[in-house]
Amino acid sequence: QVQLVESGGGSVQAGGSLRLSCAASGYTVSSTRMAWFRQAPGKEREGVAAIERGGSTAYAGSVKGRFTVSKDNAKNTLYLQMDSLKPEDTAMYYCATKTPWCGSRGPLWDTREYNYWGQGTQVTVS
């Protein structure tokens, strides 16, 4: 059974940093693409960062240069290092994956591309 469990959220002042973790079980993170999305109140869920099986990464323009996505295959865990946080980064953050991997059939940030989601972790920047 595939499960994704996020942690590491919290409240931080603008300019601060947080590191989110997403512990995966039921599959291996090295076998597929994984991504971070976020959703602020009243807004649609949006893609933030993604990492492919081979380790290549992609970022939304709004976080490029401030956020870093990575994974630890040995720990089967996905991470999101968030630096220089801004109030507009306030949102619920979700990790997502598509497993088993059968290739991409749509845009990277299309939520329909992902079939498993975590429960989310709240990030508040003031």
N, CA and C atoms as an extended XYZ file, in Angstrom:
378
Properties=species:S:1:pos:R:3:atomname:S:1:resname:S:1:resid:I:1 pbc="F F F"
N         0.841       -1.188        0.000 N   GLN     1
C         0.000        0.000        0.000 CA  GLN     1
C         0.884        1.249        0.000 C   GLN     1
N         0.633        2.105       -0.972 N   VAL     2
C         1.436        3.319       -1.096 CA  VAL     2
C         0.970        4.356       -0.073 C   VAL     2
N         1.929        4.914        0.644 N   GLN     3
C         1.635        5.986        1.586 CA  GLN     3
C         2.692        7.063        1.491 C   GLN     3
N         2.249        8.302        1.639 N   LEU     4
C         3.142        9.459        1.664 CA  LEU     4
C         2.806       10.255        2.918 C   LEU     4
N         3.812       10.516        3.727 N   VAL     5
C         3.583       11.236        4.982 CA  VAL     5
C         4.529       12.427        5.059 C   VAL     5
N         3.939       13.630        4.998 N   GLU     6
C         4.738       14.852        5.060 CA  GLU     6
C         4.972       15.277        6.505 C   GLU     6
N         6.054       15.993        6.711 N   SER     7
C         6.364       16.580        8.012 CA  SER     7
C         7.296       17.765        7.801 C   SER     7
N         7.470       18.557        8.867 N   GLY     8
C         8.426       19.655        8.804 CA  GLY     8
C         7.820       21.033        8.645 C   GLY     8
N         6.514       21.091        8.467 N   GLY     9
C         5.876       22.394        8.341 CA  GLY     9
C         5.886       23.152        9.659 C   GLY     9
N         5.505       24.415        9.603 N   GLY    10
C         5.458       25.222       10.814 CA  GLY    10
C         5.315       26.692       10.476 C   GLY    10
N         5.517       27.527       11.482 N   SER    11
C         5.432       28.970       11.316 CA  SER    11
C         6.830       29.566       11.360 C   SER    11
N         7.095       30.480       10.452 N   VAL    12
C         8.423       31.088       10.351 CA  VAL    12
C         8.275       32.531        9.892 C   VAL    12
N         9.225       33.344       10.246 N   GLN    13
C         9.208       34.729        9.797 CA  GLN    13
C         9.739       34.827        8.372 C   GLN    13
N         9.327       35.869        7.691 N   ALA    14
C         9.808       36.101        6.335 CA  ALA    14
C        11.338       36.142        6.329 C   ALA    14
N        11.906       35.493        5.317 N   GLY    15
C        13.351       35.397        5.224 CA  GLY    15
C        13.919       34.131        5.850 C   GLY    15
N        13.081       33.423        6.588 N   GLY    16
C        13.522       32.208        7.257 CA  GLY    16
C        13.504       30.998        6.358 C   GLY    16
N        13.794       29.843        6.957 N   SER    17
C        13.892       28.587        6.211 CA  SER    17
C        13.113       27.486        6.906 C   SER    17
N        12.665       26.538        6.109 N   LEU    18
C        12.061       25.305        6.601 CA  LEU    18
C        12.480       24.169        5.680 C   LEU    18
N        12.497       22.964        6.224 N   ARG    19
C        12.772       21.782        5.416 CA  ARG    19
C        11.625       20.807        5.586 C   ARG    19
N        10.936       20.535        4.496 N   LEU    20
C         9.843       19.571        4.514 CA  LEU    20
C        10.374       18.194        4.134 C   LEU    20
N         9.774       17.174        4.730 N   SER    21
C        10.100       15.792        4.403 CA  SER    21
C         8.828       15.061        3.992 C   SER    21
N         8.987       14.084        3.133 N   CYS    22
C         7.876       13.234        2.712 CA  CYS    22
C         8.379       11.792        2.726 C   CYS    22
N         7.965       11.049        3.740 N   ALA    23
C         8.368        9.655        3.868 CA  ALA    23
C         7.438        8.779        3.036 C   ALA    23
N         8.020        8.011        2.133 N   ALA    24
C         7.244        7.165        1.240 CA  ALA    24
C         7.334        5.707        1.678 C   ALA    24
N         6.251        4.987        1.471 N   SER    25
C         6.243        3.546        1.721 CA  SER    25
C         5.360        2.874        0.687 C   SER    25
N         5.622        1.596        0.457 N   GLY    26
C         4.836        0.848       -0.514 CA  GLY    26
C         5.393        0.893       -1.927 C   GLY    26
N         6.441        1.664       -2.146 N   TYR    27
C         7.121        1.743       -3.432 CA  TYR    27
C         8.461        2.433       -3.156 C   TYR    27
N         9.308        2.529       -4.175 N   THR    28
C        10.599        3.167       -3.983 CA  THR    28
C        10.640        4.509       -4.713 C   THR    28
N        11.128        5.530       -4.016 N   VAL    29
C        11.136        6.875       -4.604 CA  VAL    29
C        12.019        6.954       -5.835 C   VAL    29
N        12.976        6.039       -5.943 N   SER    30
C        13.884        6.060       -7.088 CA  SER    30
C        13.223        5.575       -8.368 C   SER    30
N        12.045        4.975       -8.238 N   SER    31
C        11.405        4.343       -9.395 CA  SER    31
C        10.480        5.266      -10.178 C   SER    31
N        10.256        6.473       -9.670 N   THR    32
C         9.253        7.313      -10.314 CA  THR    32
C         9.496        8.787      -10.016 C   THR    32
N         8.716        9.634      -10.656 N   ARG    33
C         8.755       11.066      -10.410 CA  ARG    33
C         8.042       11.368       -9.103 C   ARG    33
N         8.558       12.353       -8.387 N   MET    34
C         7.890       12.856       -7.195 CA  MET    34
C         7.836       14.374       -7.264 C   MET    34
N         6.828       14.943       -6.616 N   ALA    35
C         6.639       16.387       -6.705 CA  ALA    35
C         6.082       16.958       -5.411 C   ALA    35
N         6.292       18.248       -5.254 N   TRP    36
C         5.684       19.025       -4.175 CA  TRP    36
C         4.679       19.992       -4.805 C   TRP    36
N         3.507       20.044       -4.214 N   PHE    37
C         2.489       21.010       -4.582 CA  PHE    37
C         2.127       21.813       -3.333 C   PHE    37
N         1.441       22.924       -3.542 N   ARG    38
C         0.941       23.681       -2.410 CA  ARG    38
C        -0.413       24.277       -2.749 C   ARG    38
N        -1.168       24.537       -1.706 N   GLN    39
C        -2.494       25.118       -1.902 CA  GLN    39
C        -2.776       26.111       -0.788 C   GLN    39
N        -2.980       27.355       -1.181 N   ALA    40
C        -3.350       28.403       -0.235 CA  ALA    40
C        -4.873       28.504       -0.179 C   ALA    40
N        -5.420       29.011        0.902 N   PRO    41
C        -6.874       29.138        1.025 CA  PRO    41
C        -7.467       29.921       -0.138 C   PRO    41
N        -8.492       29.356       -0.756 N   GLY    42
C        -9.165       30.030       -1.844 CA  GLY    42
C        -8.456       29.958       -3.177 C   GLY    42
N        -7.355       29.240       -3.228 N   LYS    43
C        -6.592       29.133       -4.475 CA  LYS    43
C        -6.486       27.684       -4.923 C   LYS    43
N        -6.165       27.498       -6.188 N   GLU    44
C        -5.987       26.158       -6.713 CA  GLU    44
C        -4.643       25.587       -6.264 C   GLU    44
N        -4.582       24.272       -6.242 N   ARG    45
C        -3.321       23.608       -5.915 CA  ARG    45
C        -2.341       23.862       -7.058 C   ARG    45
N        -1.109       24.217       -6.706 N   GLU    46
C        -0.115       24.538       -7.726 CA  GLU    46
C         1.170       23.751       -7.490 C   GLU    46
N         1.824       23.419       -8.586 N   GLY    47
C         3.084       22.708       -8.493 CA  GLY    47
C         4.200       23.623       -8.030 C   GLY    47
N         5.097       23.069       -7.236 N   VAL    48
C         6.206       23.834       -6.667 CA  VAL    48
C         7.541       23.301       -7.168 C   VAL    48
N         7.757       22.009       -7.019 N   ALA    49
C         9.033       21.412       -7.400 CA  ALA    49
C         8.817       19.938       -7.701 C   ALA    49
N         9.645       19.413       -8.584 N   ALA    50
C         9.543       18.003       -8.949 CA  ALA    50
C        10.938       17.442       -9.175 C   ALA    50
N        11.053       16.138       -8.962 N   ILE    51
C        12.319       15.454       -9.190 CA  ILE    51
C        12.033       14.156       -9.919 C   ILE    51
N        12.788       13.916      -10.999 N   GLU    52
C        12.563       12.742      -11.826 CA  GLU    52
C        13.326       11.540      -11.255 C   GLU    52
N        13.079       10.407      -11.859 N   ARG    53
C        13.735        9.174      -11.410 CA  ARG    53
C        15.254        9.312      -11.405 C   ARG    53
N        15.769        9.973      -12.446 N   GLY    54
C        17.214       10.118      -12.574 CA  GLY    54
C        17.803       11.252      -11.761 C   GLY    54
N        16.931       12.054      -11.134 N   GLY    55
C        17.413       13.126      -10.276 CA  GLY    55
C        17.303       14.522      -10.855 C   GLY    55
N        16.906       14.638      -12.101 N   SER    56
C        16.739       15.985      -12.647 CA  SER    56
C        15.551       16.664      -11.964 C   SER    56
N        15.622       17.971      -11.851 N   THR    57
C        14.635       18.725      -11.078 CA  THR    57
C        13.976       19.824      -11.915 C   THR    57
N        12.823       20.255      -11.443 N   ALA    58
C        12.104       21.354      -12.076 CA  ALA    58
C        11.414       22.161      -10.986 C   ALA    58
N        11.288       23.458      -11.221 N   TYR    59
C        10.708       24.350      -10.224 CA  TYR    59
C         9.724       25.317      -10.856 C   TYR    59
N         8.744       25.700      -10.071 N   ALA    60
C         7.874       26.793      -10.477 CA  ALA    60
C         8.682       28.087      -10.425 C   ALA    60
N         8.322       29.013      -11.306 N   GLY    61
C         9.075       30.260      -11.373 CA  GLY    61
C         9.101       31.031      -10.063 C   GLY    61
N         8.013       30.918       -9.304 N   SER    62
C         7.885       31.691       -8.074 CA  SER    62
C         8.825       31.210       -6.963 C   SER    62
N         9.368       30.008       -7.093 N   VAL    63
C        10.240       29.476       -6.028 CA  VAL    63
C        11.651       29.187       -6.513 C   VAL    63
N        11.872       29.310       -7.794 N   LYS    64
C        13.190       29.008       -8.346 CA  LYS    64
C        14.261       29.880       -7.704 C   LYS    64
N        15.338       29.227       -7.290 N   GLY    65
C        16.417       29.941       -6.630 CA  GLY    65
C        16.261       30.021       -5.123 C   GLY    65
N        15.072       29.688       -4.613 N   ARG    66
C        14.829       29.719       -3.163 CA  ARG    66
C        14.548       28.325       -2.589 C   ARG    66
N        13.927       27.462       -3.379 N   PHE    67
C        13.566       26.114       -2.930 CA  PHE    67
C        14.462       25.093       -3.629 C   PHE    67
N        14.735       24.015       -2.927 N   THR    68
C        15.526       22.921       -3.479 CA  THR    68
C        14.862       21.598       -3.152 C   THR    68
N        14.558       20.823       -4.193 N   VAL    69
C        13.962       19.499       -4.010 CA  VAL    69
C        15.067       18.449       -4.107 C   VAL    69
N        14.966       17.434       -3.262 N   SER    70
C        15.945       16.348       -3.285 CA  SER    70
C        15.288       15.083       -2.747 C   SER    70
N        15.972       13.979       -2.908 N   LYS    71
C        15.457       12.722       -2.367 CA  LYS    71
C        16.607       11.877       -1.861 C   LYS    71
N        16.314       11.071       -0.872 N   ASP    72
C        17.277       10.133       -0.324 CA  ASP    72
C        16.730        8.738       -0.604 C   ASP    72
N        17.304        8.078       -1.581 N   ASN    73
C        16.790        6.768       -1.967 CA  ASN    73
C        16.926        5.742       -0.838 C   ASN    73
N        17.983        5.855       -0.062 N   ALA    74
C        18.194        4.903        1.026 CA  ALA    74
C        17.113        5.047        2.103 C   ALA    74
N        16.686        6.280        2.335 N   LYS    75
C        15.648        6.530        3.343 CA  LYS    75
C        14.251        6.547        2.727 C   LYS    75
N        14.206        6.434        1.384 N   ASN    76
C        12.925        6.479        0.673 CA  ASN    76
C        12.120        7.717        1.037 C   ASN    76
N        12.797        8.846        1.018 N   THR    77
C        12.214       10.102        1.470 CA  THR    77
C        12.505       11.231        0.494 C   THR    77
N        11.504       12.067        0.312 N   LEU    78
C        11.599       13.268       -0.525 CA  LEU    78
C        11.724       14.475        0.397 C   LEU    78
N        12.481       15.476       -0.032 N   TYR    79
C        12.671       16.679        0.774 CA  TYR    79
C        12.385       17.929       -0.044 C   TYR    79
N        12.053       19.000        0.664 N   LEU    80
C        11.946       20.320        0.056 CA  LEU    80
C        12.580       21.318        1.016 C   LEU    80
N        13.755       21.823        0.647 N   GLN    81
C        14.420       22.852        1.423 CA  GLN    81
C        13.906       24.197        0.934 C   GLN    81
N        13.341       24.976        1.851 N   MET    82
C        12.740       26.252        1.488 CA  MET    82
C        13.499       27.363        2.214 C   MET    82
N        14.146       28.205        1.458 N   ASP    83
C        14.909       29.331        1.999 CA  ASP    83
C        14.286       30.643        1.535 C   ASP    83
N        14.683       31.720        2.201 N   SER    84
C        14.186       33.058        1.859 CA  SER    84
C        12.668       33.064        1.719 C   SER    84
N        12.007       32.482        2.680 N   LEU    85
C        10.561       32.347        2.615 CA  LEU    85
C         9.861       33.704        2.642 C   LEU    85
N         8.750       33.753        1.918 N   LYS    86
C         7.951       34.971        1.802 CA  LYS    86
C         6.538       34.689        2.304 C   LYS    86
N         5.817       35.712        2.710 N   PRO    87
C         4.423       35.489        3.147 CA  PRO    87
C         3.580       34.790        2.093 C   PRO    87
N         3.867       35.038        0.828 N   GLU    88
C         3.090       34.399       -0.240 CA  GLU    88
C         3.393       32.915       -0.389 C   GLU    88
N         4.365       32.410        0.335 N   ASP    89
C         4.638       30.966        0.355 CA  ASP    89
C         3.715       30.237        1.340 C   ASP    89
N         2.937       30.980        2.104 N   THR    90
C         2.022       30.372        3.066 CA  THR    90
C         1.003       29.505        2.360 C   THR    90
N         0.938       28.239        2.751 N   ALA    91
C         0.048       27.273        2.099 CA  ALA    91
C         0.164       25.924        2.796 C   ALA    91
N        -0.737       25.030        2.426 N   MET    92
C        -0.582       23.621        2.777 CA  MET    92
C         0.280       22.996        1.691 C   MET    92
N         1.314       22.296        2.090 N   TYR    93
C         2.228       21.675        1.143 CA  TYR    93
C         1.991       20.161        1.100 C   TYR    93
N         1.908       19.645       -0.124 N   TYR    94
C         1.641       18.230       -0.343 CA  TYR    94
C         2.743       17.612       -1.194 C   TYR    94
N         3.107       16.374       -0.869 N   CYS    95
C         3.943       15.635       -1.799 CA  CYS    95
C         3.046       14.688       -2.592 C   CYS    95
N         3.501       14.372       -3.791 N   ALA    96
C         2.701       13.549       -4.688 CA  ALA    96
C         3.611       12.683       -5.536 C   ALA    96
N         3.057       11.581       -6.002 N   THR    97
C         3.817       10.708       -6.869 CA  THR    97
C         2.906       10.007       -7.860 C   THR    97
N         3.513        9.438       -8.868 N   LYS    98
C         2.794        8.652       -9.875 CA  LYS    98
C         3.479        7.292       -9.910 C   LYS    98
N         2.767        6.294       -9.374 N   THR    99
C         3.348        4.972       -9.336 CA  THR    99
C         2.294        3.927       -9.590 C   THR    99
N         2.604        2.880      -10.357 N   PRO   100
C         3.886        2.658      -11.027 CA  PRO   100
C         4.093        3.653      -12.163 C   PRO   100
N         5.358        3.955      -12.428 N   TRP   101
C         5.691        4.940      -13.448 CA  TRP   101
C         5.406        4.368      -14.832 C   TRP   101
N         4.617        5.103      -15.606 N   CYS   102
C         4.288        4.675      -16.966 CA  CYS   102
C         4.496        5.818      -17.932 C   CYS   102
N         5.361        6.761      -17.536 N   GLY   103
C         5.631        7.889      -18.392 CA  GLY   103
C         4.696        9.046      -18.121 C   GLY   103
N         5.059       10.181      -18.670 N   SER   104
C         4.272       11.393      -18.472 CA  SER   104
C         3.234       11.510      -19.572 C   SER   104
N         2.012       11.826      -19.186 N   ARG   105
C         0.938       11.953      -20.166 CA  ARG   105
C         0.318       13.337      -20.167 C   ARG   105
N         0.936       14.246      -19.430 N   GLY   106
C         0.404       15.594      -19.371 CA  GLY   106
C         1.446       16.530      -18.802 C   GLY   106
N         1.066       17.777      -18.608 N   PRO   107
C         2.004       18.762      -18.048 CA  PRO   107
C         2.480       18.360      -16.661 C   PRO   107
N         3.705       18.740      -16.351 N   LEU   108
C         4.334       18.396      -15.086 CA  LEU   108
C         3.493       18.810      -13.894 C   LEU   108
N         2.875       19.976      -13.958 N   TRP   109
C         2.139       20.516      -12.814 CA  TRP   109
C         0.643       20.185      -12.841 C   TRP   109
N         0.248       19.291      -13.738 N   ASP   110
C        -1.145       18.868      -13.767 CA  ASP   110
C        -1.374       17.865      -12.634 C   ASP   110
N        -2.257       18.181      -11.713 N   THR   111
C        -2.473       17.296      -10.560 CA  THR   111
C        -2.966       15.916      -10.996 C   THR   111
N        -3.565       15.832      -12.167 N   ARG   112
C        -4.063       14.536      -12.645 CA  ARG   112
C        -2.931       13.595      -13.041 C   ARG   112
N        -1.718       14.119      -13.122 N   GLU   113
C        -0.559       13.286      -13.437 CA  GLU   113
C        -0.135       12.434      -12.247 C   GLU   113
N        -0.650       12.720      -11.073 N   TYR   114
C        -0.201       12.069       -9.842 CA  TYR   114
C        -1.359       11.287       -9.221 C   TYR   114
N        -1.089       10.058       -8.844 N   ASN   115
C        -2.176        9.225       -8.329 CA  ASN   115
C        -2.102        8.959       -6.830 C   ASN   115
N        -1.035        9.430       -6.166 N   TYR   116
C        -0.954        9.312       -4.714 CA  TYR   116
C        -0.515       10.647       -4.127 C   TYR   116
N        -1.161       10.997       -3.018 N   TRP   117
C        -0.902       12.270       -2.357 CA  TRP   117
C        -0.766       12.057       -0.850 C   TRP   117
N         0.049       12.894       -0.234 N   GLY   118
C         0.116       12.890        1.216 CA  GLY   118
C        -1.011       13.736        1.796 C   GLY   118
N        -1.036       13.815        3.111 N   GLN   119
C        -2.107       14.532        3.789 CA  GLN   119
C        -1.821       16.028        3.919 C   GLN   119
N        -0.577       16.416        3.671 N   GLY   120
C        -0.208       17.820        3.705 CA  GLY   120
C         0.420       18.263        5.005 C   GLY   120
N         1.229       19.308        4.920 N   THR   121
C         1.827       19.930        6.106 CA  THR   121
C         1.744       21.445        5.908 C   THR   121
N         1.311       22.147        6.940 N   GLN   122
C         1.060       23.581        6.835 CA  GLN   122
C         2.340       24.386        7.003 C   GLN   122
N         2.519       25.345        6.109 N   VAL   123
C         3.624       26.305        6.196 CA  VAL   123
C         3.021       27.700        6.286 C   VAL   123
N         3.398       28.444        7.326 N   THR   124
C         2.897       29.796        7.514 CA  THR   124
C         4.087       30.741        7.647 C   THR   124
N         4.117       31.748        6.789 N   VAL   125
C         5.207       32.723        6.796 CA  VAL   125
C         4.629       34.102        7.120 C   VAL   125
N         5.133       34.724        8.154 N   SER   126
C         4.602       36.037        8.556 CA  SER   126
C         5.664       37.118        8.491 C   SER   126
